[in-house]
Amino acid sequence: MVILCNSIRRVQSVRINSNFFLKRNLYQSIYNNQKKMEKFKLASRYESGKFNVWIEYNNLAMITKPLNLGQGFPDYEPPSRFSNFLAEVALEKNVSFHQYTRGLGHVRLVNALSKLYSNLINREIDPLNEILITVGAYEALFCTIQSNIEDGDEAIIIEPFFDCYEPLIRIAGGTPRFIALKNTKPNSSVSRSSDWKLDPEELASLFNSKTKLIIVNTPHNPLGKVFDYDELTMIADLAKKHNVLVISDEVYEWLVYEPAKHIRMASLPDMWERTITIGSAGKTFSMTGWKLGWAYGPANLIKNLVVVHQTAIYTCATPVQEAIARGFEHEISVLDTPESYFQNLCKELKPKMNFLSNVLKETGFKPIIPDGGYFLISNWTSLENKIDLSQEMDKYKDLQFTKWLSKNVKLQSIPFSIFYSEKSKPLAVDYMRLCFFKKDETLKEAEKILTAWTSKLS
């Protein structure tokens, strides 16, 4: 019996030792593999771009299947004449439409853009040397920042800002310097985007010998602010004083609601020589999936963008450029007439904006009425004490609320804090962003959802 027990103990000991060595070898193998893969981790300069709110919230929408007012694009067809242009291009017997076109931009398109913007800024724009066609406004921003920022340069970003600005600056080796728009009428019964302003002294303090550029977005995403003449002149004077480049992101240039007026930075005195203006066919023609943009400015600045563009992209899709050129030619011919899509779009969208803002007011939210664009920023905190956000693990409460809303109310919006730097995010957590460029049926469905939900909270 003693011999049997000793034998059992020896077997158990062997098994224990064997398990120990197996586990140790497994952990060692995992560790070694991790060390090997460290060599292939994401380049550190891209770390700031790892989190992408659009991917996260698109994934959330696939799971929760909400009514989606988060994404910034229409849910109905653009005018058929624009899509018909692309169909015509595809079917025409012209072999050149199916091959590479000029790297800086399809000639017919840059000629159309030159004709349009030369009139708008009262200056003749050279179509072949002062315009670059890009893969959306996003690539135009990328090329502008990459070609101008050196290690150690500083770039001024106005908060809130479209979320790609900061990582693009950091990837290029620059240091962002942030300044937040301040709500100058926080207790107003009706909140407006025009109430949010820059502090002139704070802005002036950010400029120094390291400042390479400032990004100005007007009309503004997400706030809908349209910078007025005095505000733009203040920025322009500082840029001239400190010899700084201005990136003027004007992708919502045709989405301005009266009485506000869009003023192009490049049209201000002595600003052409230091301004790169960025535009978007997706926003202009309400066809974001066509993914075509442009930058225009003086030849000596555009040639820098061209180097980055030809290294990364070289040329954009020929059929889309040809179709967009025809779209612009049509619009130029009817500009300032009742047939102009550019001018009619605001008339189409303003009732939608008014409808959604009224729905928000009636259901306990406090919207900020925009002067441009197609987004509404709304304060949601009057409902905060009526819901339980404890299951949402995000650091900032606007992310908690918008995710809770998507899961429990089946309405999707975008948290406002993602448009701010890390330090400034606490300024934004009381707000969310919604898109009102949607079918009337979609907006009425949003009304039903919010009314049904908030009535239960009363």
N, C-alpha and C positions, 0 to 999 in steps of 0.2 A: 504493500500500500504506500509506504514511504517512497519507494522507487518510482511508483506511478505518479505520485504528486510532484516529485522532483522533475520528472519528465515533462509533465504538463507545464510546470513553471518555466522550464527551459524553452518550451515551444512558445509560450506566451511572451517570454522575454525576446525571443528571436523576432516574433511578429511585431512587438512594440518597437524594437530597434529598426526593423525593416520599414515600418510605417514612418518612423522618424526620418530615416534616410531618404525615403521616397518623397516625403513632403519637403524636406530640405532641398533635395535635388530639383523638385518642381519649382519651388520659390526661387532658387538660384537661376533656373532656366528662364523663368519669367523676368527676373531682374536683368539678366544678360540681354534678353530680347528688347527690353525697354531701353537699355543703354544703347543698343545698336540703333533703335528707331529714333533716339534723340537726335541723331545726325540728320534725320529727315523731317524734323518738326517745322512748323510754319516759320518763315523768316521773321525775325523779331520786329522788323519795321512794319509788318502788317498786323501786329497784335491788336492795335487800336480798332481794327475793323472786324474783329472776330464776331462780335455780337451784331446781329442784323435784325432789327425789329420787324421788318417786312417778312422775312422768312419765318420768324417765330409766330407772328400773327396769322400768316397764311396757313401755317401748320395747325394753329389753333382753330381756324375757321373750318379746316377740313374735318376736324374732330367734332366740333360743336355745331356746325352747320347753321350759323346765325344769319340774320339779315345783315349784310355786310355794308356798313357805311364807313368803314375804315379806309379802304383802298381809294386812292385818288384818281379814279377814272370813271367815265360814264358807263351805265349799264344798258345803253341803247345805241342804235346805229347813228353814225355821223351822216351828213347829207350825202345822198347817193352819187352826186356828181364827182366827189373826191375819190370814192372807191371805184367809180367807173373809169376814172383816168388810169388807175392801175390795171384794170382789166383791158383797157385799150392798148396800153403799153405791152402787156403780155402777149396780146394776139396780133399786134402789128408785125408786118414782115420787114423788120429792121433788125438785122443780126447784132448790131452794136448795142442794143438794149439788153442783150443777154451776156455781154462780156464786160471785162473791167472798164471802168470809166476813169477819167482824170482823178488822180489821187487826192488833190486838194478840194475837189468837188466837181460834179457834173456841170459842164459849161452852161447848159440851159438853166440850171437851178441857180448858180451863182450870179448869172445875169439878172434873173428875176429878183433875187434878194438885193442885188445892188440897186436896181430900179426902185424897189420899195423903200429901202432904208435911206437911200440918198435923199429922197423927198422928205422922209420923216425927221432926219437930223440936219437937213439943209446943208449937206456936204456931199460931194461926189465921191462914191466909194468904188475903188478899183476892184472889179469882180474877180480878177485873176490873182491878185496879190493881197487883198485885204479881207478876204472871206475864206473860212475853212469849214467844210462840211464834215460832220462827225456822227458817230453812232450815238444819237441822242445828245441832249444837253449834258448828260453825265460825262460822256467822253470829252466834251468841250471843256468842262470843269477840270477833268483829269489832266488834259494836255496843257491847259493854262497854268495850273499849279505845278505840275511836274517840270515844266520848262522854265519856270521863274524862281522857284524856291530852292535855295542852297542850304546846306547844313548851317544852323545857327540863325537863319532868317526868321523874322516874326511876321505873323499874319493876323490881322484883326478880324474877328468874327462877331457879328451882331446876333445876340440871343433873343428869341429862339432862332434856330437855323436849321436848314435842311440837313439831315443827319450825316450826309457824306462829307460835308465841308471839313470837319475836324480830322477824320482819319486820312483824308487826302493830303492835308497839310502835314500831318505827322509822318506819313509814308514818305513824303518828299524830303524829310529831315528838318522841317520847320517847326516852330513853336507857336501854337495858337494863343492869342491874347483875346479874352472875351469881354464883351460889354453887353449888358442886358437892357432891352427896352423896358422902361418902367411905366406902369399904369398910373397916369397922372390924375385920374378921376376914379379911384377905387370904390367910392361910395355912391357913384352915379346910379340912378334908377335904370338907365339904359347904358350898357357898356359897349364901347365902340373901339375898333382897332386903331382909329386915329388918335385915341387917348394915350396910346402906348408910344413913348418918345425916348430918345437918347438924351442923356445928360451931357451937354456940350463940354463941360470941364472934365468930366470923366473920360470922354472920348479923346479929347486933346491930350490927356495925360498918357494915353497908350502909345502915342506916336513917338518914335525915337530913331536913332541912327540904324537900328537893326530892322526897322519895319520895312518889309518888301511890298506888302499888298494889303488891301482891305476888300472884303466881299460884301457887296450890297445887293440884297434881293428885294426887288420891287416890281410889281406887286408881290407881296410877301407870302411865302408858305412857311409855317401854317397859319399865321395870325390874320392874313388878309389885309395887312397895312399897306397903304400906298404912300410912299414917302413924298412929301410935298417939296416945292421949289426951295424953300428956306432950309429944310433938312438936308436936301441933296447938295445945296450950295455950301453948307457948313462942312459936309464931308469932303466935297471937292476942294475947298480952300485948304483943308488940312493935308490932303493928298498932294496938292501942288507945293505947299510950304515944305513938306518933308520928302518930296520927290518919290512918291509912293504910287504903285500901280493900283487901279480900281478894277475889280472883276464885277461887272454889273450883270447879275442873273435876272433876266427879264422874261423868263419863259411864260409868265402869265400876262404879258403886255396887253393882250386884247380883252382881258377879263377885269375891267375896271367899271365900277358902278357910279353913275352920276350922283353928286357933283364932282367926285374925285376925278383927277386927270393924271394919266401916266406921263411922266417926264423922263426922257432918256438921258442917262448920265453923259453919254458921248456928245449930246447936243449943248451942254453947258460950256461957257467960255473957257477955252484953253484945256478942255478935258479930252478931246479926241486923241491927243498924242499919248495919253496915259490910261486909256480905258479899253478893256476888252469886253464886248457885250455878247451875251450868250442867249440863244433862242432855241425854240423847240417846235418841230412840226407836230409832235404828239399833242402838245398843249394847244397849239394854234389851230389845228384842224380836228381836235378831239379824237385823235387816233393814236393813243400812246403805244400801241403795239407795232406801229411802223418804225419806231425807234430811230428817228433822224433828227439831228440838231445842227447847230452851226455857231461859229464865233466870228465876229467881225471887229476890226480895229485897224490901226496903222500897220503898214507892211512890215516894219521892223519888229513889231511885237508878234504879228501873226506867223512870221517865218519861224519863230521859236516853237510855237505850237505845232507847226508842220513837222518839225524834226521828231517830236514825240509821236505824233499821229502816224507818220510813215514808218516808224519803227515798230509800232504796236498793231496798227490796223491797216494802214496804207490807203485803202479806198473803201467807200461804203457801197451798199447794194445799188446797182445802176437802175433797175426798174423803179424802185421806190423814189430815187432822186428825180427821175424823169416825170413820174406821176406828181410828185410834190411841186415840181417846177410848173406843171400845167395848172395845178391848183392855185399857186401864187399868181400866175398870169391872169387867171380868171378873176381872182379877188382884186388884183390891181385895177382891172378894167371896170369893176363895179364898186370900188371903194367910195364911201360917202354916199351910197345909194341904198334904197331899201333892200336890194338884193345881196348886200354884203354880209357874208357869214360872220366875218370878224366883228362887225358892229351889231349884228342881230343876236349874237351869242349872249351878250350881257342882258338883253331884254328877255331872252329865254330863261336865263338862270336866276335873275333877281326874284321872280315870284317863288321859285323853289327855295331860295335862301330865306325869304320872308316866311314861307310856310313852315319850314323846319325850325326856324328860330321861334316862331309862335308855339309850335308843339313843345319845344324844350321849355319855354317859359311856363306853359300851362301844366307841365308835369314836374315842376320843381327845380329845373335847372336854370342857370343864368348864362345865356349865350353872349358872346362878344360879336357884335354886328360888323362884318368885314366890309372894306371898301373895294376889295379886289379878290381874285382867285375864286376857288369853289369849295372852300373849307369853312366850317364854323368851329371855333374854340368855345367850349362851354364849361362853366364851373358846375361841378356835380356834388359839392360837399354838403348841400342841404339835405341830402339823402344818406349821408354817411352813417348817422346814428341809427338808421332804420334797417341796416343790413349787417351781416356778419362776414367780415373779410378774413377771419382768422385762419381759414384753410389755404389762403393764397400766401405763398412764401416769398414773394418778391420784396425787395428792399424798399421800394417806393410805392406809396399807396395808390397812385394813379394807375400803375401797372396792376396792382391787386384789384382795383375796382373794374378796370376795363376787361380783365380776364374773367372776373366774377360775372360781369354783365353778359359776356359772350356765352358763358356756360349756363347761367341760370335764367337770363332774360331772353337770350337768343338774339341779341343785338350787338354788333361789333363796332368798336371805335378804336382810336389809337391814343395811347397815353401821351400827354403833352410833354412830360419830362424827357422823352427821348430826343427832343429838339434842343436840349440844353447840355452844357458841359457838366461834368460830375459835380463840381463845386456849386453850380447854380441850380441843380435839379430841385432842391427844396422849394425854389420859387414857383415851380410849375405843377406840383403834385395835386393841386386842387382842380385841374382842368383835364379835358379830353378833346380830341379832334374828331370831327365828323365831316364826311363829304356829302354835299347836297346836289352834285351833278348826277342825279339819278332820275329814273322814270317817275312820273307822278304817282303811279301805283306803288312803287317802292317806298316813296316818302309817306304815302298814306298807310302802308303796312307798318312803317316805323311808328307812326302816330298810334295805331292800334296796339302795338306791342308796349310802348311806353305808357299809354293811358291805362291799359289793363294791369300792368305791373304796379304803377304808382298808386292806383286806386286801392290796391290790396294793402299798401303800406299805411294808408290813412287811419 
